[in-house]
Amino acid sequence: MSPLDPEQLEATGVPPHGEISPLATVGAVHLTVSDLERSLDYYRSAIGLSVLESGAGRATLGAGARELLVLVEEPGARPPRGHTGLYHFALLMAERADLARWLAHAARDRVALTGLSDHFVSEALYLNDPDGHGIEICWDRPREAWEGRVAERMTTVALDVEGLLGELDDPRTEPFDGLTGDTVMGHVHLKVADVAQTVAFYRDVLGFALMARFGAQAAFLSAGGYHHHLGANTWESRGGSPPPPGRAALRHATILLPDAAERDCVVARAEHAGHATEDSPDGPLLRDPSGNALVLAA
């Protein structure tokens, strides 16, 4: 995990005032990978996702019947270092014991981690897939512990690994059968060129609430008072451009709206502000000021 973690900085609180539906959330993340079979093996064995559909250089993975990740193969694609795109996507577990079970599996099966953190709002484990796509495996503390206090309390301290594994009777033998069916996409954290432009787009155009901002380095935005559905930082991408062709990069993230009417309202706001939408098989697609693609799905 990068040492420039946003919660290590002093946050400036901003009262949530988003216009997007409070029921809006994050859906499947679509990625380009360089070797589909290698990626499928990793996401099945290391992460614990199930393959829902596969064929013709494309695969859909999820937990239970819920689609969480779509992988599209481009042989020879390279990581997009120095460009905008995906920082990480977060697979959110429903129970602390689920996170403990996953950590015990990672220790037993030697799944390489890049960080283990306690953010007060959540406990999180970090790692990278074979193409360098960032992944967070996490669990949220109860909402009453942090609601209305996100900017004030969100932090980064060392994870209490012993306490987390204490959720299990015996971490050495605790079975791991993959991610449980109630695992969801908790948030998507993006690499952006400029934080001010990013906030202006996601808050003032799409209508997400700005929960905390860390100067010119990072910002967190959400719907419905959640700690964050979207993160954005400039640590590797300040002033950067979108990845060129031939990169293992973010294809698009998905914003889930409760119904078509809510989706159409967001599309109308974006187009009124001069942000053109494109047709895609998954729904209207638009791009933020850093070129990161979002599909609006109902």
C-alpha positions as CSV (number, residue, x, y, z in Angstrom):
1,M,0.0,0.0,0.0
2,S,1.3,3.5,-0.9
3,P,2.6,5.4,2.1
4,L,0.7,8.4,0.9
5,D,-2.6,6.9,2.2
6,P,-5.2,9.7,2.3
7,E,-6.3,9.1,5.8
8,Q,-2.7,9.8,7.1
9,L,-3.3,13.4,6.1
10,E,-5.4,16.0,8.0
11,A,-8.9,16.1,6.5
12,T,-11.1,19.1,5.9
13,G,-14.7,18.2,6.7
14,V,-17.4,19.3,4.2
15,P,-21.1,18.8,5.0
16,P,-22.7,16.3,2.7
17,H,-25.1,17.9,0.3
18,G,-25.3,15.5,-2.6
19,E,-28.2,15.6,-5.1
20,I,-27.7,12.0,-6.3
21,S,-30.1,9.4,-4.9
22,P,-29.2,8.3,-1.4
23,L,-29.6,4.7,-2.8
24,A,-26.9,5.2,-5.4
25,T,-23.9,2.8,-4.9
26,V,-21.1,1.2,-6.9
27,G,-21.4,-1.7,-9.2
28,A,-19.1,-3.9,-11.2
29,V,-15.6,-2.8,-12.2
30,H,-14.4,-3.6,-15.7
31,L,-10.7,-4.1,-16.3
32,T,-8.3,-5.0,-19.1
33,V,-5.9,-7.8,-18.3
34,S,-3.0,-9.2,-20.2
35,D,-3.6,-12.9,-19.6
36,L,-7.2,-13.9,-18.8
37,E,-6.4,-17.5,-17.6
38,R,-3.8,-16.2,-15.2
39,S,-6.2,-13.5,-13.9
40,L,-9.0,-16.0,-13.5
41,D,-6.8,-18.4,-11.5
42,Y,-5.7,-15.5,-9.2
43,Y,-9.2,-14.1,-8.6
44,R,-10.6,-17.6,-7.9
45,S,-7.8,-19.0,-5.7
46,A,-6.3,-15.9,-4.1
47,I,-9.4,-13.5,-3.9
48,G,-12.2,-16.0,-3.7
49,L,-14.4,-14.8,-6.5
50,S,-16.5,-17.2,-8.6
51,V,-16.5,-17.2,-12.4
52,L,-20.1,-16.4,-13.5
53,E,-19.5,-16.4,-17.2
54,S,-16.5,-16.8,-19.5
55,G,-15.7,-16.9,-23.2
56,A,-14.1,-15.1,-26.1
57,G,-11.5,-13.3,-24.1
58,R,-13.9,-12.0,-21.5
59,A,-15.0,-13.2,-18.1
60,T,-17.5,-12.0,-15.4
61,L,-16.7,-12.8,-11.8
62,G,-18.7,-12.3,-8.6
63,A,-19.8,-13.5,-5.2
64,G,-22.9,-15.6,-5.2
65,A,-24.9,-14.4,-8.2
66,R,-23.7,-10.7,-7.8
67,E,-21.5,-9.5,-10.7
68,L,-18.5,-7.6,-9.2
69,L,-15.7,-7.7,-11.8
70,V,-15.5,-8.0,-15.6
71,L,-12.1,-8.9,-17.1
72,V,-11.3,-8.4,-20.8
73,E,-8.1,-9.8,-22.2
74,E,-5.7,-7.9,-24.3
75,P,-2.5,-10.0,-24.7
76,G,0.7,-8.2,-23.8
77,A,-1.1,-5.2,-22.1
78,R,1.2,-3.4,-19.7
79,P,0.4,-1.6,-16.4
80,P,-0.4,2.1,-17.0
81,R,2.1,3.7,-14.7
82,G,2.0,7.5,-14.4
83,H,-1.5,7.7,-15.9
84,T,-5.0,8.3,-14.5
85,G,-7.2,5.2,-13.9
86,L,-7.8,2.8,-11.1
87,Y,-6.1,3.1,-7.8
88,H,-8.1,0.2,-6.3
89,F,-11.5,-1.3,-6.1
90,A,-12.9,-2.4,-2.7
91,L,-14.6,-5.7,-2.1
92,L,-16.7,-5.1,1.0
93,M,-17.6,-8.0,3.4
94,A,-20.6,-8.0,5.6
95,E,-19.1,-9.4,8.8
96,R,-15.8,-8.9,10.5
97,A,-15.4,-12.7,10.8
98,D,-15.5,-12.9,7.0
99,L,-12.5,-10.5,6.8
100,A,-10.7,-12.5,9.4
101,R,-11.4,-15.7,7.5
102,W,-10.0,-14.1,4.3
103,L,-6.9,-13.0,6.1
104,A,-6.3,-16.4,7.6
105,H,-6.6,-17.9,4.1
106,A,-4.1,-15.3,2.8
107,A,-1.6,-16.2,5.5
108,R,-2.0,-20.0,5.0
109,D,-1.9,-19.8,1.2
110,R,0.8,-17.1,1.0
111,V,-1.3,-14.5,-0.8
112,A,1.0,-11.4,-1.0
113,L,-0.4,-8.3,0.6
114,T,0.7,-4.7,0.2
115,G,-0.9,-3.2,3.3
116,L,-3.1,-3.9,6.4
117,S,-4.9,-0.8,7.8
118,D,-7.5,0.4,10.3
119,H,-9.3,3.4,8.9
120,F,-11.7,3.8,11.9
121,V,-14.6,3.6,9.5
122,S,-13.3,0.2,8.3
123,E,-10.6,-2.4,8.5
124,A,-8.8,-3.1,5.2
125,L,-6.3,-5.4,3.5
126,Y,-4.6,-4.3,0.3
127,L,-3.0,-6.2,-2.6
128,N,-2.4,-6.1,-6.3
129,D,-3.5,-8.6,-9.0
130,P,-1.0,-9.9,-11.6
131,D,-1.4,-6.9,-13.8
132,G,-1.0,-4.4,-10.9
133,H,-4.7,-3.6,-10.5
134,G,-5.2,-2.5,-6.9
135,I,-7.6,-4.4,-4.7
136,E,-8.9,-3.7,-1.2
137,I,-10.6,-6.4,0.9
138,C,-12.5,-4.7,3.7
139,W,-15.2,-4.6,6.4
140,D,-17.1,-1.6,7.6
141,R,-17.5,-0.8,11.3
142,P,-21.2,-0.2,12.2
143,R,-22.5,3.0,10.7
144,E,-23.4,4.5,14.0
145,A,-19.7,4.5,14.9
146,W,-18.7,6.9,12.1
147,E,-21.8,8.5,10.6
148,G,-21.5,12.3,10.5
149,R,-17.8,12.0,11.6
150,V,-16.1,10.8,8.5
151,A,-13.7,13.8,7.9
152,E,-13.1,14.0,11.7
153,R,-12.3,10.4,12.4
154,M,-11.2,8.6,9.2
155,T,-7.5,7.8,9.7
156,T,-4.9,5.2,9.0
157,V,-3.3,3.2,11.9
158,A,-1.9,-0.3,12.0
159,L,-4.5,-3.1,11.8
160,D,-4.9,-5.1,14.9
161,V,-4.2,-8.4,13.2
162,E,-4.3,-10.4,16.4
163,G,-7.7,-8.9,17.3
164,L,-9.1,-9.5,13.8
165,L,-8.0,-13.2,13.7
166,G,-9.4,-13.5,17.2
167,E,-12.8,-13.6,15.5
168,L,-12.0,-17.2,14.6
169,D,-11.7,-20.3,16.8
170,D,-8.5,-21.4,15.0
171,P,-7.2,-19.3,12.1
172,R,-4.8,-22.2,11.1
173,T,-7.7,-24.5,10.2
174,E,-10.6,-22.1,9.5
175,P,-12.0,-23.1,6.1
176,F,-12.2,-20.6,3.3
177,D,-14.7,-21.3,0.6
178,G,-14.5,-18.1,-1.3
179,L,-16.2,-14.7,-0.8
180,T,-19.6,-14.9,0.7
181,G,-22.7,-14.1,-1.4
182,D,-23.3,-10.8,0.5
183,T,-19.9,-9.4,-0.6
184,V,-20.5,-6.1,-2.6
185,M,-18.4,-3.5,-4.4
186,G,-17.9,-1.1,-1.5
187,H,-16.1,1.7,-3.4
188,V,-13.8,2.6,-6.3
189,H,-10.7,4.7,-5.7
190,L,-9.4,6.5,-8.8
191,K,-6.2,8.1,-9.9
192,V,-6.9,11.6,-11.2
193,A,-5.1,14.5,-12.8
194,D,-6.5,17.2,-10.5
195,V,-8.6,16.9,-7.3
196,A,-10.4,20.2,-7.7
197,Q,-11.7,19.3,-11.1
198,T,-12.6,15.9,-9.9
199,V,-14.7,17.3,-7.0
200,A,-16.4,19.7,-9.3
201,F,-17.5,16.8,-11.5
202,Y,-18.5,14.2,-9.0
203,R,-20.1,16.7,-6.5
204,D,-21.4,19.6,-8.6
205,V,-22.4,17.6,-11.7
206,L,-23.2,14.1,-10.6
207,G,-24.4,15.1,-7.2
208,F,-22.3,13.0,-4.8
209,A,-21.5,14.6,-1.4
210,L,-18.0,15.5,-0.6
211,M,-17.3,13.8,2.7
212,A,-13.6,14.8,3.2
213,R,-10.9,16.5,1.2
214,F,-7.2,16.3,1.7
215,G,-6.0,19.5,0.1
216,A,-4.9,19.0,-3.5
217,Q,-4.0,15.3,-2.9
218,A,-7.2,13.4,-2.4
219,A,-11.0,13.5,-1.9
220,F,-13.8,11.1,-0.8
221,L,-17.3,11.4,-2.0
222,S,-20.5,9.4,-1.4
223,A,-24.2,9.0,-1.7
224,G,-26.6,8.7,1.3
225,G,-24.0,9.7,4.0
226,Y,-21.8,6.7,3.4
227,H,-18.1,7.2,4.2
228,H,-17.2,7.0,0.5
229,H,-18.3,5.3,-2.7
230,L,-15.6,7.2,-4.6
231,G,-12.1,8.1,-3.8
232,A,-9.7,10.1,-5.9
233,N,-6.0,11.0,-5.5
234,T,-3.1,12.5,-7.5
235,W,-0.1,10.8,-5.9
236,E,0.9,8.9,-9.1
237,S,-1.1,10.9,-11.6
238,R,-1.0,14.6,-11.0
239,G,-1.5,16.3,-14.4
240,G,-1.5,12.9,-16.0
241,S,-3.4,11.7,-19.0
242,P,-5.5,8.6,-19.5
243,P,-3.7,5.3,-20.3
244,P,-2.8,4.9,-24.0
245,P,-3.8,1.7,-25.9
246,G,-2.1,-1.5,-24.9
247,R,-2.4,-1.0,-21.1
248,A,-4.0,-3.2,-18.5
249,A,-6.2,-0.5,-17.2
250,L,-9.6,0.5,-15.9
251,R,-12.2,0.1,-18.7
252,H,-15.0,1.6,-16.6
253,A,-16.5,1.7,-13.2
254,T,-20.3,1.4,-12.6
255,I,-22.6,3.7,-10.7
256,L,-25.8,1.9,-9.8
257,L,-28.9,4.1,-9.5
258,P,-32.2,2.8,-8.0
259,D,-34.2,3.1,-11.2
260,A,-34.1,4.5,-14.8
261,A,-35.6,7.8,-13.8
262,E,-32.8,8.5,-11.3
263,R,-30.3,7.4,-14.0
264,D,-31.8,9.8,-16.5
265,C,-31.7,12.7,-14.1
266,V,-27.9,12.2,-13.6
267,V,-27.4,11.9,-17.4
268,A,-29.4,15.1,-17.9
269,R,-27.3,17.0,-15.3
270,A,-24.1,15.7,-16.9
271,E,-25.2,16.7,-20.4
272,H,-26.4,20.1,-19.2
273,A,-22.9,20.7,-17.7
274,G,-21.3,19.9,-21.1
275,H,-20.3,16.3,-20.4
276,A,-21.3,14.2,-23.3
277,T,-22.5,10.6,-22.7
278,E,-21.8,7.6,-24.9
279,D,-23.9,4.6,-25.6
280,S,-22.5,1.3,-24.2
281,P,-23.9,-2.2,-23.8
282,D,-24.1,-1.6,-20.0
283,G,-25.7,1.8,-20.0
284,P,-24.9,5.5,-20.6
285,L,-21.1,6.1,-20.3
286,L,-19.4,9.3,-19.4
287,R,-15.9,10.3,-18.5
288,D,-14.7,12.4,-15.6
289,P,-12.2,15.3,-16.2
290,S,-9.3,12.8,-15.9
291,G,-10.7,10.5,-18.6
292,N,-11.9,7.8,-16.1
293,A,-15.0,6.1,-17.6
294,L,-18.2,5.6,-15.7
295,V,-21.3,3.6,-16.7
296,L,-24.6,4.8,-15.2
297,A,-26.8,1.7,-14.6
298,A,-30.3,1.3,-13.2
